[in-house]
Amino acid sequence: MSISWLLRFGAVCGVLTGLSLGIPGVIEPFTGETTATSFVAGIGGAFAAPAVTAFHLRQRAVAGRLGAIAYAVNVVGLGLFAGVAFSLNLVVFFLDESAAALVLEGPTRLALLGSVVVFVTGVALFGLSMLRARVLPWPAAAGYGFFLPLLAVLAPLPDTPLTSVVHLLGCASLVWLSAATWAGAARSEAEVQA
């Protein structure tokens, strides 16, 4: 398996992750959360770790220690947050309110909050490492480091036009980073072979 294949696979996963944010973000302000939007949001997190791995591979030569640490924290945070998104959107969503409240008490609540803290920290650090490395487009890197943590903070609030805009900007950041990663795949392959 070549580096260019991994970069392209990660880029496709980044687009899928972005769409899993953007599609519900456009629909839910008008319909509220639906089975279809919950499914898309719940499954989308599975594609985040390969995307971030590709972004890191793209910039690893210049990202330094900050890049490596930020990647590690980010990939763990994404794994935790993917579990949270799956659970909330594909399990808790289908429970009645009293059962959902009971499930989200005690240790589960602490685990969810801890997962969000690791996710927000990892995404912010990785966004900073991308800005510092200057390999991927800076507006997309800044959007990644700002809009994705903002989505996690806004998640408990009702869907509004503001949350919709944040979903779309997070989607755009991921798609842009993915497009830049795809475009740089051939160059990265040549760098590895040199």
N, C-alpha and C positions, 0 to 999 in steps of 0.2 A: 504494500500500500504506500503510495507516494504522499509527500507533503501536499502537493497540489490537490490530490483527491480529498485529503482531510480538510483543506481550506475550503474547497468547493462544497463538500458535504456540510461543513459548519455554516457556510454562507446560506445554503438552502434552509438549514435549521433556524438560522437567524431570521430569515424572511417569515418562516412559519411561526416563530415566536412573536415577531412583530404583528403579524396578522391576528394572532390569538389575543392580542391586546386591542388592535385597531377595530376589528369587526364588532366585538361586544361594545366597545366604546362608542361606536356610531349608532348602534341599534338600541342599547339599553336606556338612554335618556327618553326614548319615545315609548318603549314597551315595558320597561322594567326588566329585571332579570328573567330570562326564559330558560326552558330546558336546553334549547339549541345554543344560546349564548353561554350558559353555564358549562355545557360540554366543551365548547371551543376554548373557553378560558381555563377549564380544568385540565385539558389535555396539552395545551400549548406550552406549559412549563417544562414538559419532557424534552423539548427541543433546545432549551436555553443553554445547558452545559456544553453540548457540542458547538454551539455558536460562539460562546465565550472562549472555548478552547481554540477555535479557529482565529478569533480576534487576537488572542495571546500569541499563537504561533506566528501570526503575521507581524507582530511587533517585538517578538522575544529578543531579537538581536540587539535592540537598543533600549528595551524596557528596564533593564537592570534589576536590582534587588526589589525595588518598589513594585515593579511589574510582576515579579514572581510571587511576592507576598500577596499583592492585590488579587492576582489570579486565583491563588489558593483560597483566600477568604471568599472571593466571589463565587467560585465553583461550589464550595460547601454551602454558602448561603442560597445559591440557586437550587441546589438539591433539596434543602430544607423548604424553601419557598414553593418549589414544585409540589412537594408533598402537601403543603398547606393549601395551595390552590386546588389540587385534586380533591382533597378532603372537603373543603368548603363548598366547592362548585359541584361535585359529583356525589357527595354523601350528605353533608349537612343541609344543602339546599332542598333536598327531598324529604327532610324530617319536618314534623309539625313544630311550631315555635317552642312549645314547652320541652320537647325532646331535644331540640337544637340547643336551647339554653342549658339544659342539663349536661349535654355532651361537652359544651364549651366552658364548663366550670372547672375549678381546681387545677390539677396538674396540666390538663390539656390547654387551658388558657395560658399558663406560664410557658409551656412549650411553644405555643403559637407566637406569643410575644417575643420569646427568645429567638425564634426562627426569623421573625421580621427584623430584629436588631442585627443579626448576622447578615441577612440579605441586604439591608440598607447600607451597612458598613462595607460589605464586599463590593457592592455596585458602585458606591461613591469612590472607594479606593481605586477600583479598576478604571472608572471614568477618569480619575486623576492621572493614573498611570498612562492611559491612552493620550491624554492631553500632553503629558510630559514627553512621551515617546515621539509624538508628531509623525506617526506613520499613517494612521487613519485620519479621515477628515475631522478637523477640530470641532465643527458644529455638531456633528453626529456623536463624537465622543463626549462633548459637554452635555448633549441631550440625554445620552445614556446615563451619565453620572448624576443628572438632576431629575429627569422626568420619571425614571423607573423607581427611585426611592420615593418620589412624591406620590406615585401610584400606590405604593404600599401604605403610606401615611393616610391617603384619602380613601382607601378601600372600605373602612367601616362606615363611611358617610353615604348618604343616598346619591344615586346617579343624577348628575346635573350637567348642564352644558360645559361647565368648567372641567369636571372629571372627564367628559368626552374629549375635550381638547387635549388634556394631559395624556389620555390613552392614545390619541392620534399622533401626538408629538413623540411619545415613547415608541410607537410603531414606526414612525418615520426615521427615528434615530437608528433603530435596529436594522431596518431595511437598507439605509444608507451605509451603515457599517458593513453589512453583508455584501452589498454591491462592491464596495471598495476592497473587501477581502477576496471576493471572486476575481476581481480585476487584477489583484496582486498575486494570485495563485501561481501563475507561470513564473513570475519574477522570483518568488520565494523558492520555487523548485530549483531554479538556476543557482540561487544563493547557497542552498544546501549542498548541491553537487560540486560547488567550487571549492 
